[in-house]
Amino acid sequence: MLNIRMVDLKGQYDRLKTDIDAAIQDVIDSTAFINGPPVQKFRDELAEFLGVEYVIPCANGTDALQVALMALDLERGDEVITTPFSFIASIEVIKLLGLVPVLVDIDPLSFNLESSLLEAAITEKTRAIIPVHLFGQCANMESILEIAGKHGLRVIEDTAQAVGTDYIFSDGKRQKAGTIGTLGTASFFPSKNLGCYGDGGAIMTRDQKLHDRIKTIVNHGSRVKYYYDEVGVNSRLDTLQAAILSVKLRHLNEFNSARQSAAAEYDKLLGEIPRLKIPARMSWSTHIFHQYTMILDGGKRDKLADYLRSKDIPVMIYYPLPLHLQNAYKDLNYKTGDFPVTESMSESVFSIPMHTELETDQIEYICHHIKKFLTR
Ligand SMILES: *Cc1c(COP(=O)(O)O)cnc(C)c1O
């Protein structure tokens, strides 16, 4: 029994058990459960790892996006551009703050915002762009930043799936995803590349004013205890989670390399199957494979997924219904046909197991069955 999992958090914990157990026990012994020293320690370590001036820890990746938008002082009705092919969080927080999500289709190689379509979506009311670095690979930041600069727009990078990805500028300079735009956001949801054992998130910036503002917003809008300068939220990273994250951050490069090695093995075994497209690598980014997501043309995706599941191979569809077609967002007045690339991806993508503990025999078994189904 190969016992293949989509994500193997238990196998990873078993390897780190001594350090993680000690970190957890220290927090319990200290009883500093809220904003204890491990939170500041992890904050500084992450800032150092990313090469960014400021990191503000918060409760989860969705809060990180919400707080980032709150810090930009947008007004009701202002427009924020983002992608229809992602997790719901980005358009959800735009909506919650009384702002208007404006969606732009993706490019079919990186699955990220198609920057050549951005300008057509910009109006008088546009204030910000939220590119999502989906599946572990960056959106085309250089061209997004150029357009943003020309129109005076802020850029919030959603780095939930790309903590540790390098953006590669055309002059060869590298910078960590999430440190390039006005603000970056991260999620430490357990299955993310840097995941804790519950919820966690962070906001990154190089701007001292924005840093001070965000620190205030996540703390109920307060700078001095029991005095409130603005309406804020309560969004803290748990001390326990911070202690766990410090241990895991030390291994993040090694975790991301393990994912890249698994991806390379998949590439080798799946690269030459008709109608199957392995993940494209963009010249402007490294890929840390939060997901290994392929495209199957020809309408057989769901049958392939059923077949693989019958062989005890987990398969996930990220994402099965584009954001512009979700019931909750009908009032945005989008319809089928508005974002053809996104819609076609929703029908043809599938993701196979990807984590730090994948074994070669598991990868071979998975690929064997994909091949068997597609070449029979
Ligand atoms: C996971 C994720 C989020 C939300 O993070 P939470 O910590 O679950 O709130 C936001 N955006 C993307 C792209 C994600 O994958």
The ligand as a Gaussian input file, in Angstrom:
#p B3LYP/6-31G(d) Opt

LIG

0 1
 C       -4.838000      30.056000       1.009000
 C       -5.024000      31.266000       0.192000
 C       -5.543000      32.456000       0.735000
 C       -6.152000      32.547000       2.096000
 O       -5.386000      32.180000       3.152000
 P       -6.064000      31.772000       4.554000
 O       -4.896000      31.744000       5.459000
 O       -6.728000      30.458000       4.365000
 O       -7.030000      32.856000       4.908000
 C       -5.592000      33.575000      -0.070000
 N       -5.174000      33.545000      -1.349000
 C       -4.713000      32.417000      -1.913000
 C       -4.272000      32.438000      -3.329000
 C       -4.626000      31.241000      -1.171000
 O       -4.171000      30.122000      -1.752000

